[in-house]
Amino acid sequence: MALIKLLVAPIRRVVNFPLFQLTVAIAVIVLLQAADSTSVFGKIFSVLDLLVDLTVRLCAATFEVKSFTKSWLTTGFMIAYVYIAGLLEPISKLPTAVDPI
């Protein structure tokens, strides 16, 4: 077991690096956007795009948003939502209190 931990340590270090996580989030966004709009990934991207658009509109209602700011907000919120979804994914794999037989 100690040998496996020793071998996996460099991989864990790279995966936990924030720049790597940002790269993965951007890659997920690009892959979702490239998917056909009728596929599951295309529908996931449509929901993500709707969520980001609603958030940017909420910001626009709060303060003045011009085109440059809107594009940065869109990019930032999209990356943030994908990153948050990646953080929440391990939580969904936790065992439930009562597992069905």
Secondary structure, DSSP 4 states (H G I P E B T S, - for coil): -HHHHHHHHHHHHHHTSHHHHHHHHHHHHHHHHHS-TTSHHHHHHHHHHHHHHHHHHHHHHHS---HHHHHHHHHHHHHHHHHHHHHHHHHHTSPPSS---
